[in-house]
Amino acid sequence: MVIRTVMMTRTTGTTAMTARTTVRPLQLVVSVAVIAAALLAVGVFLFGWGRNVPASLVTIGGPFTLTTHAGEKLSDTDLKGTPFAVFFGFTHCPEVCPTTLWEMSESLTTLGDDADKLKVLFISVDPKRDTPESLALYLQSFDPRILGLTGSEEAIRAIGQQYRAYWQTVPLEGGDYTIDHTASVFLMDDAGEFIGTISYGETMEARLEKLRRLISAEAA
Amino acid sequence: MRIPVLDAARVALNTYPFNRLRSFEERLGVIALALALLFAMSQSLLAHDFKVGDIEIDHPWSRATPAGAKVAAGYVVIRNHGSVADRLVSATGEIAGRTEIHEMAVDAKGVMTMRPLADGLEIPAGGQAELKPGSFHIMFLDLQRSAKEGETFRGALTFEKAGSVEVEYAVEAMGGEPGHNGHGHQNGHDDEDDGHNGHDG
């Protein structure tokens, strides 16, 4: 749609140049056409025609096999039939990760029995330091339904790419490091298809509404 | 029946200057003044302020850390009442092996970035710097122990010009906000708050 509009603008643009040297009424018609095309382009840009692409066409998510904080294997096929929320983080994270895990814990408590209808995954982007054991200790402070996941660096990199999650190691003093990372929670339906995200800093009400919608999408 | 304490009180009340306060109203006034002084003192304690030179440090706080956590963040509002800018150049916390001053942000794509501030954080003359969640923070690394909700831990802040000052961090709940520990500043984000009002917590 966008490309077609641009082409139309170009064609009419050339006609306008020829028209200017010849007949006046034609020039007017061409000017109107150019303005209309420009308005159309602005409309496309502003109102995003063609933007209503089904979420499933944006490929976020995919197959994986990782190790849970209990030391068991978990793959995407184990999650078929269950909607889930995915968060990428690490335990050496001062604010975003503990806050997000705490907010998810609070949400699960509020959802009550409904919370059993979904899974919450915390995938470590720092597999070097986050072993299943250290994840298990860390997650003791949160809702026991939250699953910590870690794996080989290759497996973690692969799932990060599938989810379009970004992270980057930032060196600190004394050989230490921290990690910049995507702070959003990915919401996936019971077929493992991407539905939306919860941003860092969203209100408890908004978060609960999104999680409730995720659970009811499973029933539909 | 004679109660020694009451006897002593009676003697005291009949001695100068208390013997001059004959009426009930006068004595009530003295008691009211004493209570007001006590109240004013407790206000400054609850306000949880610290001072060094022209620098006023308002309510340092932190959050409870998850089990086994190796890092934590410290938050505080620092006001500079002086006419020259100063810099927060270093910080310590007794729970941490190492402490840095960081800038943190979440960008439009939802990516959280964190950077150590090598030159510290400027406190503009007559202005303030707010270290708060989602922004600047004191980064506690190599945690020696966890921070538990409701406790306080000691630390120090060092300024380029004003020097060092000992502070105490009040530990809030994990996703908590400042001021829920009875230290006043209910929401702690009121920039107009001069640190002496609104401590109704």
Interface residues (C-beta under 8 A of the other chain):
Chain A: T91 H92 C93 P94 E95 V96 P98 T99 L101 W102 E103 E106 S134 L137 Y138 L139 Q140 S141 F142 Y166 V170 L172 E173 G174 D176 T178 D180 H181 T182 A183 S184 T197 S199 Y200 G201
Chain B: R63 T65 P66 A67 G68 A69 K70 V71 A72 A73 R98 E100 H102 M104 V106 K109 G110 V111 M112 T113 M114 R115 P116 P133 G134 H137 M139 F140 L141 M174 G175
